[in-house]
Amino acid sequence: MRISYRVLFLALPLLWSGCQEDTIQPDVFGSLFGEVLTEDNVAIEGATISTNPPTSIVFTDDLGRFALENIKTGTYSIRAEKAGYIPEIQSITVFENQTATVEIKMSPDSETNNPPNAPEVIAPPDGSVNQPVNLTLKWSATDPDEGDELTFDVYLFNPDLSLNTVLVSDMPEDSIQLNDLKYSTTYYWQVVVRDGVAAPVNGPVWHFTTESFPDHRFLFAKKENGKYDIYSANIAFNAFKLTQMPGSNWRPLMSPDRAKIAFISNVGIEAQLFVMNRDGSDVQQVTSGVSVAGFNNFELDYAWSPNSTQLLYMHLHKLYRINLDGSGLQLVAQAPPNYTFSECDWTPVNNQIVARVTGINPYDSKILLYDQNGNLLKEVMPDLPGSTGGAVFSIDGKYILYTYDVSQFESPDGRQLDARIFLYNLTTDVTTDLSVNKPAGTNDLDPRFSPDGAKVIFMNTNNDGISPRNIWVMNLQGDGRTLLFEDAEMPDWR
């Protein structure tokens, strides 16, 4: 009996020990989400992601993201690799039923990165001519290292290559739009390619030449942001801004030989006369000692001499002529007492001059005819109730265009209610109303003859004084009114 008790006592511990060794711990899982970025927080696409202990190999998407789902819990070393970058390793612990997150920043490997290839021109072709003044510069560029993102600097050079303008910097697009280039000008341009790692690569210097200045026969002034500037345009209504000077520039007039354009500018303290080429180049100041001045400088109108060598202009009660280089200033005429000159014109027929003078009030005015020496020949229009304007000769010098407010309204601010264009016959003194088709409540102003004398170009606007001003043309009989340019005034047509 004692032996039996010992055997039983020893067997029980063995049985308990066997139960402990057979216990199995279950695997538990979590997930891992990560992002791979540059040091500037730009996503890196296509980076290879591996782990230690091993799980699976994945690649980052276009947002630089990756995910490892249902991996065993524990601590992992996450390795990110991509050509052109230094490999990076981050340690992260994954817990049961949780998603761990990791952000890996990679730095470019300058030792293994290749520089971009030199850019190649697409448009305009290098050395091309007759290019429009509004065009697109386009090029192509590649990089030997897959995944390198290219950016571009674009330079525009002046003709002698001494100065350059940076058009854009670090732009990812491979084209850029240029507007308002100069006509008949050769431009040079260069593209610099960057991949953010290697040294920038300078492309060759390309060049193109713009088209010749078009035969713009219309001139007008346009007011934008409180400032007047001069524009030229053709019959297709393509307008080109000619003046780039500060201050206002207004009242453009093309010379009879169509070589120069004159205009008034208040770029300085006083209003002065300037001339420039038809494309807006070579701006020269004409007047200096005796400025342009009158009752309202924005309503003043000067004239070219018939041979295009002089300008006739007013300074208060005196009318002067001056050479284009500023020499030869000569007094031509003096206005009647208490009047100042406001507008004038000069015809080659008998070298006569017509001028409008303004009195103390804006509605006090007369139209007078002079010879070239300033002798008064005739009072074309006396000081009638209401305002007058204009006074320009026809091609043959037999007629004068002017405006008159038939409402006879007189206001200290010069407002007109029903200004119409009239054709005056210097021989018969017969006056014809050309504004028979004018819309009610508007004014026809600033009339001038067309180059062939068969039409009249003019400005029409509502009489409220604040509405847009538009340029129209009509037949000499007053019919066929056609809109030419919106938000434009002070027209000329040569």
CORZI-V937079 format. One record per residue. RES is the residue in three letters. SS is DSSP state (helix for helix, strand for strand, loop for the rest). PHI is phi in whole degrees, -180 to 180 (999 if undefined). BURIAL is 1 if it has 24 or more other C-alpha atoms within 12 Angstrom, else 0. Layout:
res=RES ss=SS phi=PHI burial=BURIAL
res=RES ss=SS phi=PHI burial=BURIAL
This chain:
res=MET ss=loop phi=999 burial=0
res=ARG ss=helix phi=-67 burial=0
res=ILE ss=helix phi=-65 burial=0
res=SER ss=helix phi=-60 burial=0
res=TYR ss=helix phi=-63 burial=0
res=ARG ss=helix phi=-66 burial=0
res=VAL ss=helix phi=-61 burial=0
res=LEU ss=helix phi=-66 burial=0
res=PHE ss=helix phi=-66 burial=0
res=LEU ss=helix phi=-77 burial=0
res=ALA ss=helix phi=-73 burial=0
res=LEU ss=helix phi=-62 burial=0
res=PRO ss=helix phi=-60 burial=0
res=LEU ss=helix phi=-64 burial=0
res=LEU ss=helix phi=-64 burial=0
res=TRP ss=helix phi=-65 burial=0
res=SER ss=helix phi=-64 burial=0
res=GLY ss=helix phi=-65 burial=0
res=CYS ss=helix phi=-66 burial=0
res=GLN ss=helix phi=-65 burial=0
res=GLU ss=helix phi=-69 burial=0
res=ASP ss=loop phi=-85 burial=0
res=THR ss=loop phi=-75 burial=0
res=ILE ss=loop phi=-114 burial=0
res=GLN ss=loop phi=-84 burial=0
res=PRO ss=loop phi=-76 burial=0
res=ASP ss=loop phi=-74 burial=0
res=VAL ss=loop phi=-122 burial=0
res=PHE ss=strand phi=-132 burial=0
res=GLY ss=strand phi=-145 burial=1
res=SER ss=strand phi=-134 burial=1
res=LEU ss=strand phi=-133 burial=1
res=PHE ss=strand phi=-126 burial=1
res=GLY ss=strand phi=-147 burial=1
res=GLU ss=strand phi=-131 burial=1
res=VAL ss=strand phi=-117 burial=1
res=LEU ss=strand phi=-132 burial=1
res=THR ss=strand phi=-78 burial=1
res=GLU ss=loop phi=-66 burial=0
res=ASP ss=loop phi=-97 burial=0
res=ASN ss=loop phi=65 burial=0
res=VAL ss=loop phi=-96 burial=0
res=ALA ss=strand phi=-62 burial=1
res=ILE ss=loop phi=-107 burial=1
res=GLU ss=loop phi=-89 burial=1
res=GLY ss=loop phi=80 burial=1
res=ALA ss=loop phi=-73 burial=1
res=THR ss=strand phi=-88 burial=1
res=ILE ss=strand phi=-114 burial=1
res=SER ss=strand phi=-131 burial=1
res=THR ss=strand phi=-131 burial=1
res=ASN ss=strand phi=-138 burial=0
res=PRO ss=loop phi=-58 burial=0
res=PRO ss=loop phi=-65 burial=0
res=THR ss=loop phi=-127 burial=1
res=SER ss=loop phi=-149 burial=0
res=ILE ss=loop phi=-102 burial=0
res=VAL ss=strand phi=-130 burial=1
res=PHE ss=strand phi=-126 burial=1
res=THR ss=loop phi=-73 burial=1
res=ASP ss=loop phi=-87 burial=0
res=ASP ss=loop phi=-68 burial=0
res=LEU ss=loop phi=-100 burial=0
res=GLY ss=loop phi=77 burial=1
res=ARG ss=strand phi=-99 burial=1
res=PHE ss=strand phi=-148 burial=1
res=ALA ss=strand phi=-146 burial=1
res=LEU ss=strand phi=-123 burial=1
res=GLU ss=strand phi=-104 burial=1
res=ASN ss=strand phi=54 burial=0
res=ILE ss=strand phi=-105 burial=1
res=LYS ss=strand phi=-63 burial=1
res=THR ss=loop phi=-66 burial=1
res=GLY ss=strand phi=142 burial=1
res=THR ss=strand phi=-98 burial=0
res=TYR ss=strand phi=-123 burial=1
res=SER ss=strand phi=-100 burial=0
res=ILE ss=strand phi=-100 burial=1
res=ARG ss=strand phi=-112 burial=1
res=ALA ss=strand phi=-113 burial=1
res=GLU ss=strand phi=-135 burial=1
res=LYS ss=loop phi=-161 burial=1
res=ALA ss=loop phi=-58 burial=1
res=GLY ss=loop phi=92 burial=1
res=TYR ss=strand phi=-127 burial=1
res=ILE ss=loop phi=-77 burial=1
res=PRO ss=loop phi=-57 burial=1
res=GLU ss=strand phi=-128 burial=1
res=ILE ss=strand phi=-127 burial=0
res=GLN ss=strand phi=-127 burial=1
res=SER ss=strand phi=-101 burial=1
res=ILE ss=strand phi=-148 burial=1
res=THR ss=strand phi=-108 burial=1
res=VAL ss=strand phi=-104 burial=1
res=PHE ss=loop phi=-106 burial=0
res=GLU ss=loop phi=-61 burial=0
res=ASN ss=loop phi=58 burial=0
res=GLN ss=loop phi=-128 burial=0
res=THR ss=strand phi=-109 burial=0
res=ALA ss=strand phi=-85 burial=1
res=THR ss=strand phi=-123 burial=1
res=VAL ss=strand phi=-144 burial=1
res=GLU ss=strand phi=-120 burial=1
res=ILE ss=strand phi=-115 burial=1
res=LYS ss=strand phi=-102 burial=1
res=MET ss=strand phi=-114 burial=1
res=SER ss=loop phi=-109 burial=1
res=PRO ss=strand phi=-61 burial=1
res=ASP ss=loop phi=-99 burial=0
res=SER ss=loop phi=-65 burial=0
res=GLU ss=loop phi=-74 burial=0
res=THR ss=loop phi=-104 burial=0
res=ASN ss=loop phi=-82 burial=1
res=ASN ss=loop phi=-96 burial=1
res=PRO ss=loop phi=-69 burial=1
res=PRO ss=strand phi=-65 burial=1
res=ASN ss=loop phi=-75 burial=1
res=ALA ss=loop phi=-63 burial=1
res=PRO ss=loop phi=-68 burial=1
res=GLU ss=strand phi=-122 burial=1
res=VAL ss=strand phi=-76 burial=1
res=ILE ss=strand phi=-113 burial=0
res=ALA ss=strand phi=-154 burial=1
res=PRO ss=loop phi=-71 burial=1
res=PRO ss=loop phi=-57 burial=0
res=ASP ss=loop phi=-60 burial=1
res=GLY ss=loop phi=82 burial=0
res=SER ss=strand phi=-71 burial=0
res=VAL ss=strand phi=-126 burial=0
res=ASN ss=strand phi=58 burial=0
res=GLN ss=strand phi=-84 burial=1
res=PRO ss=loop phi=-67 burial=1
res=VAL ss=loop phi=-80 burial=1
res=ASN ss=loop phi=-119 burial=0
res=LEU ss=strand phi=-149 burial=0
res=THR ss=strand phi=-113 burial=0
res=LEU ss=strand phi=-85 burial=1
res=LYS ss=strand phi=-139 burial=1
res=TRP ss=strand phi=-148 burial=1
res=SER ss=strand phi=-130 burial=1
res=ALA ss=loop phi=-153 burial=1
res=THR ss=loop phi=-132 burial=1
res=ASP ss=strand phi=-137 burial=1
res=PRO ss=loop phi=-63 burial=0
res=ASP ss=loop phi=-90 burial=1
res=GLU ss=loop phi=-63 burial=0
res=GLY ss=loop phi=99 burial=1
res=ASP ss=loop phi=-67 burial=1
res=GLU ss=loop phi=-97 burial=1
res=LEU ss=loop phi=-96 burial=1
res=THR ss=strand phi=-129 burial=1
res=PHE ss=strand phi=-134 burial=1
res=ASP ss=strand phi=-107 burial=1
res=VAL ss=strand phi=-124 burial=1
res=TYR ss=strand phi=-116 burial=1
res=LEU ss=strand phi=-120 burial=1
res=PHE ss=strand phi=-106 burial=1
res=ASN ss=loop phi=-78 burial=0
res=PRO ss=loop phi=-55 burial=0
res=ASP ss=loop phi=-92 burial=0
res=LEU ss=loop phi=65 burial=0
res=SER ss=loop phi=-84 burial=0
res=LEU ss=loop phi=-126 burial=0
res=ASN ss=strand phi=-137 burial=0
res=THR ss=strand phi=-118 burial=0
res=VAL ss=strand phi=-81 burial=0
res=LEU ss=strand phi=-75 burial=0
res=VAL ss=strand phi=-149 burial=1
res=SER ss=strand phi=-134 burial=0
res=ASP ss=strand phi=51 burial=0
res=MET ss=strand phi=-92 burial=0
res=PRO ss=loop phi=-78 burial=0
res=GLU ss=loop phi=-76 burial=0
res=ASP ss=loop phi=-105 burial=1
res=SER ss=strand phi=-160 burial=1
res=ILE ss=strand phi=-150 burial=1
res=GLN ss=strand phi=-91 burial=0
res=LEU ss=strand phi=-115 burial=1
res=ASN ss=loop phi=-130 burial=0
res=ASP ss=loop phi=58 burial=0
res=LEU ss=loop phi=-71 burial=1
res=LYS ss=loop phi=-82 burial=1
res=TYR ss=loop phi=-75 burial=1
res=SER ss=loop phi=50 burial=0
res=THR ss=loop phi=-129 burial=1
res=THR ss=strand phi=-92 burial=1
res=TYR ss=strand phi=-111 burial=1
res=TYR ss=strand phi=-114 burial=1
res=TRP ss=strand phi=-146 burial=1
res=GLN ss=strand phi=-145 burial=1
res=VAL ss=strand phi=-115 burial=1
res=VAL ss=strand phi=-109 burial=1
res=VAL ss=strand phi=-103 burial=1
res=ARG ss=strand phi=-129 burial=1
res=ASP ss=loop phi=-115 burial=1
res=GLY ss=loop phi=83 burial=1
res=VAL ss=loop phi=-126 burial=1
res=ALA ss=loop phi=-77 burial=1
res=ALA ss=loop phi=-66 burial=0
res=PRO ss=loop phi=-59 burial=1
res=VAL ss=strand phi=-114 burial=1
res=ASN ss=strand phi=-85 burial=1
res=GLY ss=loop phi=-80 burial=1
res=PRO ss=loop phi=-67 burial=0
res=VAL ss=loop phi=-88 burial=1
res=TRP ss=strand phi=-102 burial=1
res=HIS ss=strand phi=-149 burial=1
res=PHE ss=strand phi=-149 burial=1
res=THR ss=strand phi=-123 burial=1
res=THR ss=strand phi=-80 burial=1
res=GLU ss=loop phi=-67 burial=0
res=SER ss=loop phi=-68 burial=0
res=PHE ss=loop phi=-62 burial=1
res=PRO ss=loop phi=-71 burial=1
res=ASP ss=loop phi=-82 burial=0
res=HIS ss=loop phi=-77 burial=1
res=ARG ss=loop phi=-105 burial=1
res=PHE ss=strand phi=-104 burial=1
res=LEU ss=strand phi=-127 burial=1
res=PHE ss=strand phi=-161 burial=1
res=ALA ss=strand phi=-106 burial=1
res=LYS ss=strand phi=-135 burial=1
res=LYS ss=strand phi=-102 burial=1
res=GLU ss=strand phi=-136 burial=0
res=ASN ss=loop phi=54 burial=0
res=GLY ss=loop phi=77 burial=0
res=LYS ss=strand phi=-128 burial=0
res=TYR ss=strand phi=-86 burial=1
res=ASP ss=strand phi=-140 burial=1
res=ILE ss=strand phi=-97 burial=1
res=TYR ss=strand phi=-127 burial=1
res=SER ss=strand phi=-119 burial=1
res=ALA ss=strand phi=-155 burial=1
res=ASN ss=loop phi=-112 burial=0
res=ILE ss=loop phi=-67 burial=0
res=ALA ss=loop phi=-83 burial=0
res=PHE ss=loop phi=71 burial=0
res=ASN ss=loop phi=-82 burial=0
res=ALA ss=strand phi=-101 burial=1
res=PHE ss=strand phi=-133 burial=1
res=LYS ss=strand phi=-76 burial=1
res=LEU ss=loop phi=-97 burial=1
res=THR ss=loop phi=-99 burial=1
res=GLN ss=loop phi=-122 burial=0
res=MET ss=loop phi=-76 burial=1
res=PRO ss=loop phi=-69 burial=0
res=GLY ss=loop phi=75 burial=1
res=SER ss=loop phi=-93 burial=1
res=ASN ss=strand phi=-132 burial=1
res=TRP ss=strand phi=-147 burial=1
res=ARG ss=strand phi=55 burial=1
res=PRO ss=strand phi=-76 burial=1
res=LEU ss=strand phi=-138 burial=1
res=MET ss=strand phi=-84 burial=1
res=SER ss=loop phi=-66 burial=1
res=PRO ss=loop phi=-56 burial=1
res=ASP ss=loop phi=-86 burial=0
res=ARG ss=loop phi=63 burial=1
res=ALA ss=loop phi=-97 burial=1
res=LYS ss=strand phi=-132 burial=1
res=ILE ss=strand phi=-123 burial=1
res=ALA ss=strand phi=-100 burial=1
res=PHE ss=strand phi=-162 burial=1
res=ILE ss=strand phi=-102 burial=1
res=SER ss=strand phi=-141 burial=1
res=ASN ss=loop phi=-108 burial=1
res=VAL ss=loop phi=-60 burial=0
res=GLY ss=loop phi=-102 burial=0
res=ILE ss=loop phi=-72 burial=0
res=GLU ss=loop phi=-114 burial=0
res=ALA ss=loop phi=-72 burial=1
res=GLN ss=strand phi=-134 burial=1
res=LEU ss=strand phi=-89 burial=1
res=PHE ss=strand phi=-130 burial=1
res=VAL ss=strand phi=-130 burial=1
res=MET ss=strand phi=-151 burial=1
res=ASN ss=strand phi=-69 burial=1
res=ARG ss=loop phi=-66 burial=1
res=ASP ss=loop phi=-95 burial=1
res=GLY ss=loop phi=90 burial=1
res=SER ss=loop phi=-88 burial=0
res=ASP ss=loop phi=54 burial=0
res=VAL ss=loop phi=-74 burial=1
res=GLN ss=strand phi=-130 burial=1
res=GLN ss=strand phi=-81 burial=1
res=VAL ss=loop phi=-99 burial=1
res=THR ss=loop phi=-89 burial=1
res=SER ss=loop phi=-151 burial=1
res=GLY ss=loop phi=-64 burial=0
res=VAL ss=loop phi=-113 burial=1
res=SER ss=loop phi=-80 burial=1
res=VAL ss=loop phi=-84 burial=1
res=ALA ss=strand phi=-155 burial=1
res=GLY ss=loop phi=-170 burial=1
res=PHE ss=loop phi=-60 burial=1
res=ASN ss=loop phi=-143 burial=1
res=ASN ss=helix phi=-60 burial=1
res=PHE ss=helix phi=-79 burial=1
res=GLU ss=helix phi=-106 burial=1
res=LEU ss=loop phi=-73 burial=1
res=ASP ss=strand phi=-140 burial=1
res=TYR ss=loop phi=-97 burial=1
res=ALA ss=strand phi=-153 burial=1
res=TRP ss=strand phi=-84 burial=1
res=SER ss=loop phi=-70 burial=1
res=PRO ss=loop phi=-57 burial=1
res=ASN ss=loop phi=-96 burial=0
res=SER ss=loop phi=67 burial=1
res=THR ss=loop phi=-106 burial=1
res=GLN ss=strand phi=-138 burial=1
res=LEU ss=strand phi=-123 burial=1
res=LEU ss=strand phi=-106 burial=1
res=TYR ss=strand phi=-147 burial=1
res=MET ss=strand phi=-115 burial=1
res=HIS ss=strand phi=-131 burial=1
res=LEU ss=loop phi=58 burial=1
res=HIS ss=loop phi=-90 burial=1
res=LYS ss=strand phi=-118 burial=1
res=LEU ss=strand phi=-112 burial=1
res=TYR ss=strand phi=-121 burial=1
res=ARG ss=strand phi=-125 burial=1
res=ILE ss=strand phi=-149 burial=1
res=ASN ss=strand phi=-72 burial=1
res=LEU ss=loop phi=-65 burial=1
res=ASP ss=loop phi=-88 burial=0
res=GLY ss=loop phi=90 burial=1
res=SER ss=loop phi=-92 burial=0
res=GLY ss=loop phi=68 burial=0
res=LEU ss=loop phi=-62 burial=1
res=GLN ss=strand phi=-141 burial=1
res=LEU ss=strand phi=-73 burial=0
res=VAL ss=strand phi=-105 burial=1
res=ALA ss=strand phi=-155 burial=1
res=GLN ss=strand phi=-122 burial=1
res=ALA ss=loop phi=-73 burial=1
res=PRO ss=loop phi=-59 burial=1
res=PRO ss=loop phi=-53 burial=0
res=ASN ss=loop phi=68 burial=0
res=TYR ss=loop phi=-125 burial=1
res=THR ss=strand phi=-126 burial=1
res=PHE ss=strand phi=-75 burial=1
res=SER ss=strand phi=-121 burial=1
res=GLU ss=strand phi=-146 burial=1
res=CYS ss=strand phi=-156 burial=1
res=ASP ss=strand phi=-149 burial=1
res=TRP ss=strand phi=-137 burial=1
res=THR ss=loop phi=-106 burial=1
res=PRO ss=loop phi=-72 burial=1
res=VAL ss=helix phi=-72 burial=0
res=ASN ss=helix phi=61 burial=0
res=ASN ss=helix phi=51 burial=0
res=GLN ss=loop phi=-89 burial=1
res=ILE ss=strand phi=-126 burial=1
res=VAL ss=strand phi=-111 burial=1
res=ALA ss=strand phi=-144 burial=1
res=ARG ss=strand phi=-107 burial=1
res=VAL ss=strand phi=-115 burial=1
res=THR ss=strand phi=-119 burial=1
res=GLY ss=loop phi=-89 burial=1
res=ILE ss=loop phi=-65 burial=0
res=ASN ss=loop phi=-103 burial=1
res=PRO ss=loop phi=-64 burial=1
res=TYR ss=loop phi=-92 burial=1
res=ASP ss=loop phi=-89 burial=1
res=SER ss=strand phi=-155 burial=1
res=LYS ss=strand phi=-135 burial=1
res=ILE ss=strand phi=-118 burial=1
res=LEU ss=strand phi=-123 burial=1
res=LEU ss=strand phi=-115 burial=1
res=TYR ss=strand phi=-123 burial=1
res=ASP ss=loop phi=-88 burial=0
res=GLN ss=loop phi=-67 burial=1
res=ASN ss=loop phi=-95 burial=0
res=GLY ss=loop phi=89 burial=1
res=ASN ss=loop phi=-80 burial=0
res=LEU ss=strand phi=-70 burial=0
res=LEU ss=strand phi=-100 burial=0
res=LYS ss=strand phi=-167 burial=0
res=GLU ss=strand phi=-93 burial=0
res=VAL ss=strand phi=-70 burial=1
res=MET ss=strand phi=-143 burial=1
res=PRO ss=loop phi=-77 burial=0
res=ASP ss=loop phi=-78 burial=1
res=LEU ss=loop phi=-93 burial=0
res=PRO ss=loop phi=-60 burial=0
res=GLY ss=loop phi=98 burial=1
res=SER ss=loop phi=-98 burial=1
res=THR ss=strand phi=-121 burial=1
res=GLY ss=strand phi=-161 burial=1
res=GLY ss=strand phi=78 burial=1
res=ALA ss=strand phi=101 burial=1
res=VAL ss=strand phi=-132 burial=1
res=PHE ss=strand phi=-81 burial=1
res=SER ss=loop phi=-76 burial=1
res=ILE ss=loop phi=-60 burial=1
res=ASP ss=loop phi=-87 burial=0
res=GLY ss=loop phi=73 burial=1
res=LYS ss=loop phi=-93 burial=1
res=TYR ss=strand phi=-129 burial=1
res=ILE ss=strand phi=-131 burial=1
res=LEU ss=strand phi=-95 burial=1
res=TYR ss=strand phi=-153 burial=1
res=THR ss=strand phi=-120 burial=1
res=TYR ss=strand phi=-150 burial=1
res=ASP ss=strand phi=-83 burial=1
res=VAL ss=loop phi=-70 burial=1
res=SER ss=loop phi=-72 burial=0
res=GLN ss=loop phi=59 burial=0
res=PHE ss=loop phi=-70 burial=1
res=GLU ss=loop phi=-127 burial=1
res=SER ss=loop phi=-131 burial=0
res=PRO ss=loop phi=-59 burial=0
res=ASP ss=loop phi=-89 burial=0
res=GLY ss=loop phi=81 burial=1
res=ARG ss=loop phi=-63 burial=1
res=GLN ss=loop phi=-119 burial=1
res=LEU ss=loop phi=-107 burial=1
res=ASP ss=loop phi=-148 burial=1
res=ALA ss=strand phi=-76 burial=1
res=ARG ss=strand phi=-124 burial=1
res=ILE ss=strand phi=-95 burial=1
res=PHE ss=strand phi=-122 burial=1
res=LEU ss=strand phi=-109 burial=1
res=TYR ss=strand phi=-107 burial=1
res=ASN ss=strand phi=-90 burial=0
res=LEU ss=loop phi=-67 burial=1
res=THR ss=loop phi=-85 burial=0
res=THR ss=loop phi=-101 burial=0
res=ASP ss=loop phi=63 burial=0
res=VAL ss=loop phi=-84 burial=0
res=THR ss=strand phi=-115 burial=0
res=THR ss=strand phi=-121 burial=0
res=ASP ss=strand phi=-80 burial=1
res=LEU ss=loop phi=-96 burial=1
res=SER ss=loop phi=-98 burial=1
res=VAL ss=loop phi=-66 burial=0
res=ASN ss=loop phi=-104 burial=0
res=LYS ss=loop phi=-70 burial=1
res=PRO ss=loop phi=-61 burial=0
res=ALA ss=loop phi=-62 burial=0
res=GLY ss=loop phi=81 burial=0
res=THR ss=strand phi=-124 burial=1
res=ASN ss=strand phi=-121 burial=1
res=ASP ss=strand phi=-97 burial=1
res=LEU ss=strand phi=-139 burial=1
res=ASP ss=strand phi=51 burial=1
res=PRO ss=strand phi=-79 burial=1
res=ARG ss=strand phi=-147 burial=1
res=PHE ss=strand phi=-76 burial=1
res=SER ss=loop phi=-71 burial=1
res=PRO ss=loop phi=-58 burial=0
res=ASP ss=loop phi=-95 burial=0
res=GLY ss=loop phi=77 burial=1
res=ALA ss=loop phi=-92 burial=0
res=LYS ss=strand phi=-134 burial=1
res=VAL ss=strand phi=-128 burial=1
res=ILE ss=strand phi=-101 burial=1
res=PHE ss=strand phi=-160 burial=1
res=MET ss=strand phi=-111 burial=1
res=ASN ss=strand phi=-123 burial=1
res=THR ss=strand phi=-154 burial=1
res=ASN ss=strand phi=-64 burial=1
res=ASN ss=loop phi=-79 burial=1
res=ASP ss=loop phi=-75 burial=0
res=GLY ss=loop phi=83 burial=0
res=ILE ss=loop phi=-126 burial=0
res=SER ss=loop phi=-78 burial=0
res=PRO ss=loop phi=-60 burial=0
res=ARG ss=strand phi=-109 burial=1
res=ASN ss=strand phi=-127 burial=1
res=ILE ss=strand phi=-101 burial=1
res=TRP ss=strand phi=-124 burial=1
res=VAL ss=strand phi=-136 burial=1
res=MET ss=strand phi=-146 burial=1
res=ASN ss=strand phi=-70 burial=1
res=LEU ss=loop phi=-66 burial=1
res=GLN ss=loop phi=-89 burial=0
res=GLY ss=loop phi=96 burial=1
res=ASP ss=loop phi=-99 burial=0
res=GLY ss=loop phi=67 burial=0
res=ARG ss=loop phi=-65 burial=1
res=THR ss=strand phi=-133 burial=0
res=LEU ss=strand phi=-74 burial=0
res=LEU ss=strand phi=-105 burial=1
res=PHE ss=strand phi=-136 burial=1
res=GLU ss=loop phi=-91 burial=0
res=ASP ss=loop phi=51 burial=1
res=ALA ss=loop phi=-145 burial=1
res=GLU ss=strand phi=-153 burial=1
res=MET ss=strand phi=54 burial=1
res=PRO ss=strand phi=-75 burial=1
res=ASP ss=strand phi=-142 burial=1
res=TRP ss=strand phi=-145 burial=1
res=ARG ss=loop phi=-126 burial=1
